[in-house]
Amino acid sequence: MAGTGFWRDALRVAQARLHAGAIDRRTFIAAASVLAGAGLARGQAARPRELVLANWGGDAVRAMQQAFGEPFHRDTGIRVVIDSAGPSLARIRAMVESGRTVWDVCDSGAGTSYTLGRAGLLERMDYDIIPRAQIPEAFAMEWSTGTSAYSTVLTWDTQKAGVEGPRNWAEFWDTRRFPGMRTMRRSMHAVLEAALMADGVPPDKVFPIDVDRALAKLREIKANVIWWTSGAQSQDLLRSGEVTMGAIWSTRARLLGEETRGRIAYRWDQGLLHAGVWNVPRNPPAGREWAMRFVASTIIPERQIALLVALGTGPANPAAAPLVPEALRPHNPTDPANLAKQVVTDELWYADNYVTVVERFNELISS
């Protein structure tokens, strides 16, 4: 324990020197890599051969491997394996309750993490390992740590809905003006908010959510919706032309725009901003401490920028902001110009209301 405390303190000293300008960022990263790969490993936690990261598949697999997995492997010698099965609330719950935890770190949602954490199914985040001072206070949560931001955005096929496309959720709901199928996530997150704005609720009045009103508005359009269950599926539906428009993640929308040479477009207006968080299921196979070290490694500014470049998630660490390339600022969810157009989701509302609302939502979209 004493050795571990020393090496953690050494890392804090290096951080202080970085902030004071005594060393440059390159020197700090090199020092942090040595501390993570050598000194910190001398604590009680045995070094595992691999760490399993669960995410939602598609392009995010390669992007997270390049931005986070490969650097962590270089730092520590621990191979990061990505399982793209999709770490839903139900899957994490079933895995932990069965006593067969196979994931170490999950790409999850803050609301989901509150629900699972309160049920005793997640490890508490360790801010002695994770540098709390380097992320916004709202991202340093008890059961999850936000290391990036992404949005649910209005996305459309310009060949079917025109170059201008729908300007807001009310127009997204207008099947006469914009005929064709839509796609939305098979989850009440961001769907309920979009429904309220489509019904005329001002963006700053969306929370707390009027569930009855949101479900009534959703009922109007559900016959024209194909519900996606993975980010990769949402891309496929728009790429193939099966749907005219969609409410999809900004990371996917950006990739679609690039690969279709602008045929698929998106806008930030009335977007729903989410914290991209990591959580750690109870009793992770690589060990709780190594799972937390992986989370800490993803907060390094250069790695957050690497994910922005590869996938389009906005960096959470304020120190990363000056590193954002000029060409990527229009695609950065946390850029001030883009942030001003969006609604920040209230994850505590979801944590407090998920159980009572999810069955009503699922029954509506399944009937």
ZAMARGU-4260 file (C-alpha; in steps of 0.2 Angstrom, whole numbers, plus 5000, padded with zeros to 4 digits):
<rodrens>
0) 5000/5000/5000 | 5014/5012/5004 | 5022/5009/4987 | 5006/5012/4978 | 5003/5028/4988
5) 5020/5035/4983 | 5018/5032/4965 | 5001/5040/4965 | 5008/5055/4973 | 5022/5055/4960
10) 5009/5056/4947 | 5001/5071/4956 | 5017/5080/4957 | 5020/5078/4938 | 5002/5085/4936
15) 5006/5100/4946 | 5022/5103/4937 | 5013/5102/4920 | 5000/5115/4926 | 5014/5126/4933
20) 5022/5125/4916 | 5038/5117/4923 | 5036/5103/4911 | 5028/5101/4894 | 5014/5090/4889
25) 5025/5077/4880 | 5036/5075/4895 | 5021/5073/4907 | 5013/5060/4896 | 5030/5050/4895
30) 5031/5051/4914 | 5013/5046/4917 | 5016/5031/4905 | 5030/5026/4916 | 5021/5028/4932
35) 5006/5018/4926 | 5016/5004/4918 | 5029/5002/4931 | 5027/5011/4948 | 5008/5009/4950
40) 5009/4991/4945 | 5019/4988/4961 | 5003/4989/4972 | 4993/4975/4978 | 4983/4973/4961
45) 4991/4959/4950 | 4993/4964/4932 | 4981/4955/4921 | 4985/4950/4904 | 4970/4958/4896
50) 4956/4970/4900 | 4939/4969/4892 | 4930/4985/4886 | 4912/4983/4881 | 4905/4996/4868
55) 4891/4997/4855 | 4900/4991/4840 | 4903/4998/4822 | 4916/5011/4819 | 4918/5014/4838
60) 4927/4998/4840 | 4942/5003/4829 | 4941/5021/4836 | 4942/5016/4854 | 4955/5004/4851
65) 4966/5017/4843 | 4962/5031/4855 | 4962/5021/4871 | 4966/5003/4869 | 4983/5004/4860
70) 4990/5018/4871 | 4985/5009/4887 | 4993/4993/4880 | 5009/5003/4877 | 5008/5011/4895
75) 5005/4995/4904 | 5008/4979/4894 | 4989/4975/4896 | 4980/4971/4880 | 4963/4979/4878
80) 4950/4968/4870 | 4934/4976/4864 | 4917/4967/4865 | 4904/4975/4854 | 4889/4966/4861
85) 4882/4982/4868 | 4883/4985/4887 | 4864/4988/4890 | 4857/4990/4908 | 4849/4973/4906
90) 4865/4964/4900 | 4875/4972/4914 | 4862/4967/4927 | 4861/4949/4921 | 4880/4947/4920
95) 4883/4954/4938 | 4868/4945/4946 | 4874/4928/4939 | 4891/4930/4946 | 4899/4929/4929
100) 4906/4947/4926 | 4916/4946/4909 | 4917/4965/4906 | 4929/4976/4915 | 4924/4993/4909
105) 4908/4998/4899 | 4904/5012/4887 | 4887/5016/4895 | 4875/5030/4900 | 4875/5041/4916
110) 4857/5037/4919 | 4860/5018/4917 | 4874/5019/4929 | 4864/5028/4942 | 4851/5014/4941
115) 4864/5000/4941 | 4875/5008/4955 | 4860/5010/4967 | 4856/4992/4964 | 4874/4987/4970
120) 4879/4981/4953 | 4893/4993/4949 | 4909/4998/4957 | 4911/5015/4964 | 4922/5026/4954
125) 4939/5028/4962 | 4944/5047/4961 | 4960/5043/4970 | 4965/5035/4953 | 4955/5045/4941
130) 4960/5063/4940 | 4944/5071/4946 | 4951/5089/4944 | 4954/5086/4925 | 4935/5084/4921
135) 4920/5094/4924 | 4912/5092/4941 | 4896/5085/4933 | 4906/5072/4924 | 4913/5065/4941
140) 4899/5054/4946 | 4898/5041/4960 | 4895/5026/4948 | 4902/5032/4932 | 4915/5045/4925
145) 4911/5055/4910 | 4926/5056/4899 | 4918/5063/4883 | 4902/5070/4876 | 4891/5065/4862
150) 4874/5071/4856 | 4858/5064/4848 | 4856/5074/4832 | 4843/5077/4819 | 4850/5068/4803
155) 4843/5066/4786 | 4846/5060/4768 | 4848/5076/4757 | 4842/5066/4742 | 4826/5063/4750
160) 4823/5077/4762 | 4832/5091/4753 | 4848/5100/4757 | 4840/5110/4771 | 4831/5095/4778
165) 4820/5096/4794 | 4826/5111/4805 | 4818/5104/4821 | 4809/5090/4829 | 4792/5097/4824
170) 4797/5095/4806 | 4805/5078/4809 | 4787/5073/4815 | 4779/5081/4799 | 4777/5065/4788
175) 4767/5075/4775 | 4781/5088/4771 | 4794/5074/4773 | 4787/5057/4769 | 4797/5041/4772
180) 4802/5031/4787 | 4812/5038/4801 | 4824/5029/4813 | 4825/5032/4832 | 4834/5023/4846
185) 4824/5009/4855 | 4826/5018/4871 | 4817/5032/4879 | 4833/5042/4881 | 4832/5057/4869
190) 4816/5051/4861 | 4805/5058/4875 | 4814/5075/4874 | 4812/5075/4855 | 4794/5071/4856
195) 4791/5086/4868 | 4800/5098/4857 | 4790/5091/4842 | 4775/5095/4852 | 4780/5113/4855
200) 4789/5112/4872 | 4803/5125/4873 | 4820/5117/4874 | 4824/5125/4891 | 4807/5117/4898
205) 4810/5099/4892 | 4815/5094/4910 | 4807/5087/4920 | 4799/5077/4907 | 4780/5077/4905
210) 4779/5058/4901 | 4761/5058/4896 | 4763/5072/4884 | 4779/5064/4877 | 4771/5047/4874
215) 4755/5054/4866 | 4766/5064/4854 | 4777/5048/4851 | 4761/5038/4847 | 4758/5050/4832
220) 4774/5045/4823 | 4778/5027/4829 | 4771/5019/4813 | 4784/5028/4803 | 4799/5023/4814
225) 4811/5009/4813 | 4819/5007/4830 | 4838/5005/4830 | 4846/4995/4844 | 4865/4999/4840
230) 4874/5014/4833 | 4880/5003/4818 | 4862/4999/4814 | 4857/5017/4814 | 4871/5020/4801
235) 4865/5006/4790 | 4847/5012/4790 | 4852/5029/4783 | 4867/5023/4772 | 4855/5011/4763
240) 4841/5023/4760 | 4829/5013/4770 | 4825/5028/4781 | 4823/5046/4776 | 4829/5054/4792
245) 4834/5049/4810 | 4838/5053/4827 | 4855/5046/4829 | 4871/5049/4838 | 4882/5063/4832
250) 4897/5052/4831 | 4888/5041/4818 | 4880/5056/4809 | 4898/5063/4806 | 4904/5047/4799
255) 4889/5045/4788 | 4892/5062/4781 | 4910/5058/4777 | 4907/5041/4769 | 4892/5047/4759
260) 4901/5063/4753 | 4888/5074/4761 | 4872/5065/4756 | 4868/5062/4774 | 4868/5078/4784
265) 4865/5083/4802 | 4862/5098/4813 | 4865/5103/4831 | 4848/5112/4833 | 4838/5104/4847
270) 4851/5091/4849 | 4852/5081/4865 | 4869/5082/4873 | 4874/5066/4883 | 4890/5063/4894
275) 4899/5048/4887 | 4903/5038/4902 | 4913/5023/4908 | 4906/5012/4922 | 4914/4997/4930
280) 4903/4981/4934 | 4905/4973/4951 | 4920/4962/4952 | 4928/4965/4935 | 4939/4951/4929
285) 4955/4962/4927 | 4952/4969/4944 | 4944/4985/4950 | 4960/4995/4951 | 4966/4991/4934
290) 4948/4995/4927 | 4950/5012/4936 | 4967/5015/4929 | 4960/5012/4911 | 4947/5025/4914
295) 4960/5037/4920 | 4971/5034/4905 | 4956/5040/4894 | 4956/5057/4901 | 4973/5062/4894
300) 4970/5076/4882 | 4979/5069/4867 | 4969/5053/4869 | 4952/5062/4870 | 4957/5072/4854
305) 4961/5055/4845 | 4944/5049/4849 | 4937/5066/4842 | 4947/5064/4826 | 4942/5046/4824
310) 4924/5046/4830 | 4918/5064/4834 | 4915/5063/4853 | 4918/5079/4862 | 4932/5080/4874
315) 4928/5082/4892 | 4945/5087/4899 | 4946/5106/4897 | 4964/5105/4894 | 4960/5096/4877
320) 4950/5111/4870 | 4965/5120/4863 | 4971/5104/4854 | 4955/5103/4844 | 4959/5105/4825
325) 4950/5120/4817 | 4942/5108/4804 | 4934/5097/4818 | 4926/5111/4828 | 4910/5111/4818
330) 4909/5092/4823 | 4913/5094/4841 | 4898/5092/4852 | 4906/5102/4866 | 4912/5117/4855
335) 4903/5132/4862 | 4894/5136/4846 | 4887/5119/4845 | 4883/5117/4863 | 4873/5133/4863
340) 4860/5125/4851 | 4857/5109/4862 | 4848/5103/4877 | 4859/5094/4890 | 4850/5078/4896
345) 4846/5077/4914 | 4853/5060/4919 | 4847/5061/4937 | 4829/5063/4930 | 4832/5046/4921
350) 4839/5038/4936 | 4824/5043/4947 | 4811/5039/4934 | 4818/5025/4923 | 4809/5010/4932
355) 4792/5018/4931 | 4793/5025/4913 | 4803/5011/4903 | 4788/4999/4903 | 4776/5012/4897
360) 4788/5017/4883 | 4792/4999/4878 | 4774/4994/4877 | 4770/5009/4866 | 4783/5006/4853
365) 4779/4987/4853 | 4761/4989/4851
</rodrens>
